[in-house]
Amino acid sequence: MLSQIRPALVLTLGFTLLLGVAYPLAVTGLGRLAFPAQADGSLIRDASGQVIGSALIAQPFTAAGYLHPRPSAAGSDGYDASGSSGSNLGPLNPALAERVKTSADELRGAGPIPADAVTTSGSGLDPDVSPANARSQAARIAAARGRTVAEVETILAAQTKGPALGFLGQSTVNVLKTNLALDAAFGRSTAKPQ
């Protein structure tokens, strides 16, 4: 019996070391060499080097002079990475219909309402909005910053990222990067939160 157990234990230990230690270390090392920023979480830093966020996780911007992200159902107050998830409300759920209606009522009057302006993402932490959603906010941002809509739309267009490889997915606008670009172009917004 010992002659059968010994090879099984040696193989288990060997494969554990190979696939549980060596392989993950090699893949992590290659990832850090080839894509250092992404391997560290796509962190965004201010001029002093302080981390102010990640390009991969939404933050709650509510001031009128900033681009607002999609609504969030992550955590009790939204935008909580530890509570990342969708609302899990089905399309016929009255609570979902009421939440979308409330969000749409707040945006009514500013033209067509993009779907991603009133619906949450699967994770509740989508860092991007659609170009249509970004453009729908341009007038509010311009008014709060004392700029023209054309000036704000120029920043939004510069921050619009096309589909991956030119055809995978849709064009997006990263909210945090765009708000940093707005501050860089026009100075920090002093508008009161709405």
C-alpha positions as CSV (number, residue, x, y, z in Angstrom):
1,M,0.0,0.0,0.0
2,L,2.9,2.4,0.8
3,S,4.2,1.8,-2.7
4,Q,0.9,3.2,-4.1
5,I,0.5,6.1,-1.7
6,R,4.0,7.5,-2.1
7,P,3.8,8.2,-5.9
8,A,0.4,9.8,-5.3
9,L,1.7,12.1,-2.6
10,V,4.8,13.0,-4.7
11,L,2.7,13.8,-7.7
12,T,0.2,15.8,-5.7
13,L,3.0,17.8,-4.1
14,G,4.8,18.3,-7.4
15,F,1.7,19.5,-9.3
16,T,0.8,21.7,-6.4
17,L,4.2,23.4,-6.5
18,L,4.2,23.6,-10.4
19,L,0.6,24.7,-10.9
20,G,-0.2,26.3,-7.6
21,V,3.1,28.3,-7.1
22,A,5.4,28.3,-10.1
23,Y,2.8,29.0,-12.8
24,P,1.0,31.8,-11.0
25,L,4.3,33.5,-10.1
26,A,5.4,33.2,-13.8
27,V,2.1,34.6,-15.1
28,T,2.1,37.4,-12.6
29,G,5.7,38.3,-13.4
30,L,5.1,38.3,-17.1
31,G,2.0,40.5,-16.6
32,R,3.9,43.0,-14.5
33,L,6.6,43.2,-17.1
34,A,4.3,43.5,-20.1
35,F,1.5,45.5,-18.5
36,P,2.8,47.2,-15.3
37,A,0.0,49.8,-15.0
38,Q,-2.8,47.2,-15.5
39,A,-1.2,44.7,-13.2
40,D,-1.2,47.3,-10.5
41,G,-4.9,48.0,-10.9
42,S,-4.8,50.8,-13.5
43,L,-4.4,53.3,-10.7
44,I,-4.6,57.0,-11.4
45,R,-2.4,59.4,-9.5
46,D,-2.5,63.1,-9.0
47,A,0.4,65.4,-9.7
48,S,1.9,64.6,-6.2
49,G,1.7,60.9,-6.8
50,Q,-1.2,60.3,-4.5
51,V,-3.6,57.6,-5.8
52,I,-7.0,59.2,-6.5
53,G,-8.8,56.2,-8.1
54,S,-8.6,53.5,-10.7
55,A,-9.6,53.7,-14.3
56,L,-11.5,50.4,-13.7
57,I,-13.8,51.3,-10.8
58,A,-16.5,54.0,-10.8
59,Q,-16.6,56.8,-8.2
60,P,-19.7,58.8,-7.2
61,F,-19.3,62.2,-8.9
62,T,-22.3,64.4,-8.1
63,A,-21.1,68.0,-8.5
64,A,-22.7,69.8,-11.5
65,G,-19.3,70.6,-13.1
66,Y,-18.4,67.0,-13.4
67,L,-19.3,64.1,-15.6
68,H,-21.6,61.7,-13.7
69,P,-21.2,57.9,-13.8
70,R,-23.9,55.4,-14.4
71,P,-26.2,54.7,-11.4
72,S,-24.8,52.1,-9.0
73,A,-26.4,49.2,-7.1
74,A,-23.1,48.2,-5.5
75,G,-23.6,48.4,-1.7
76,S,-26.2,50.2,0.3
77,D,-25.1,53.7,-1.0
78,G,-23.7,52.6,-4.4
79,Y,-20.2,52.6,-5.7
80,D,-19.0,50.2,-2.9
81,A,-16.4,47.9,-4.4
82,S,-16.9,45.4,-1.5
83,G,-20.6,45.2,-2.4
84,S,-20.1,44.9,-6.1
85,S,-23.1,43.4,-7.9
86,G,-26.1,44.4,-9.9
87,S,-29.5,45.0,-8.4
88,N,-30.7,41.6,-9.4
89,L,-34.1,43.2,-10.2
90,G,-35.8,41.6,-13.1
91,P,-37.4,43.6,-16.0
92,L,-40.9,43.1,-14.6
93,N,-39.9,44.1,-11.0
94,P,-41.8,47.2,-9.9
95,A,-38.8,48.4,-7.8
96,L,-36.7,48.5,-10.9
97,A,-39.3,50.3,-13.0
98,E,-39.7,52.9,-10.2
99,R,-35.9,53.4,-9.8
100,V,-35.5,53.9,-13.6
101,K,-38.5,56.2,-13.7
102,T,-37.1,58.3,-10.9
103,S,-33.7,58.6,-12.6
104,A,-35.4,59.4,-15.9
105,D,-37.5,62.1,-14.3
106,E,-34.4,63.8,-12.9
107,L,-32.9,63.9,-16.4
108,R,-36.0,64.8,-18.4
109,G,-35.8,68.0,-20.4
110,A,-32.2,67.7,-21.4
111,G,-33.0,65.8,-24.6
112,P,-33.1,62.0,-25.3
113,I,-32.0,60.0,-22.2
114,P,-29.3,57.4,-22.9
115,A,-30.1,54.0,-21.4
116,D,-26.9,53.9,-19.4
117,A,-27.9,57.2,-17.7
118,V,-30.7,55.4,-15.9
119,T,-29.6,51.7,-15.6
120,T,-26.9,50.2,-13.5
121,S,-24.2,47.9,-14.8
122,G,-23.8,44.3,-13.9
123,S,-21.1,45.1,-11.3
124,G,-22.5,48.5,-10.2
125,L,-19.0,49.9,-10.7
126,D,-18.7,50.5,-14.5
127,P,-16.1,53.3,-14.8
128,D,-17.3,54.3,-18.3
129,V,-20.4,55.9,-19.8
130,S,-21.5,55.9,-23.4
131,P,-20.6,58.9,-25.6
132,A,-24.3,59.7,-25.8
133,N,-24.5,59.8,-22.0
134,A,-21.5,62.0,-21.8
135,R,-22.8,64.4,-24.5
136,S,-26.2,64.6,-22.7
137,Q,-24.3,66.0,-19.6
138,A,-22.3,68.6,-21.6
139,A,-24.7,71.5,-21.1
140,R,-24.9,71.0,-17.3
141,I,-21.1,70.8,-17.0
142,A,-20.6,73.8,-19.2
143,A,-23.0,75.9,-17.2
144,A,-21.5,74.9,-13.9
145,R,-18.0,75.7,-15.2
146,G,-18.9,78.9,-17.0
147,R,-17.8,77.4,-20.4
148,T,-19.4,76.8,-23.7
149,V,-21.0,73.5,-24.5
150,A,-18.6,73.3,-27.5
151,E,-15.6,73.5,-25.2
152,V,-16.9,70.8,-23.0
153,E,-17.8,68.6,-26.0
154,T,-14.2,69.0,-27.2
155,I,-12.9,67.4,-24.0
156,L,-15.6,64.7,-24.1
157,A,-14.6,63.8,-27.7
158,A,-10.9,63.7,-26.8
159,Q,-11.7,61.3,-23.9
160,T,-13.9,59.0,-26.1
161,K,-12.3,55.6,-26.5
162,G,-13.3,53.5,-29.6
163,P,-14.1,49.8,-29.6
164,A,-11.2,47.5,-28.8
165,L,-9.3,46.5,-32.0
166,G,-11.8,48.8,-33.8
167,F,-14.7,46.4,-33.7
168,L,-15.0,44.7,-30.3
169,G,-17.5,46.4,-28.0
170,Q,-18.7,50.0,-28.1
171,S,-17.1,53.4,-27.7
172,T,-16.8,54.6,-24.1
173,V,-15.9,57.6,-22.0
174,N,-14.0,57.0,-18.8
175,V,-15.6,59.2,-16.1
176,L,-12.6,59.7,-13.8
177,K,-10.2,60.4,-16.6
178,T,-12.7,62.8,-18.2
179,N,-13.2,64.7,-15.0
180,L,-9.4,65.0,-14.5
181,A,-9.2,66.3,-18.1
182,L,-12.0,68.9,-17.4
183,D,-10.1,70.0,-14.3
184,A,-6.8,70.2,-16.3
185,A,-8.5,72.3,-19.0
186,F,-10.7,74.6,-17.0
187,G,-9.5,74.3,-13.3
188,R,-11.3,72.5,-10.5
189,S,-15.0,72.9,-10.5
190,T,-16.3,75.0,-7.7
191,A,-20.0,74.3,-8.5
192,K,-22.0,73.0,-5.6
193,P,-23.1,69.4,-5.7
194,Q,-26.6,68.9,-7.0
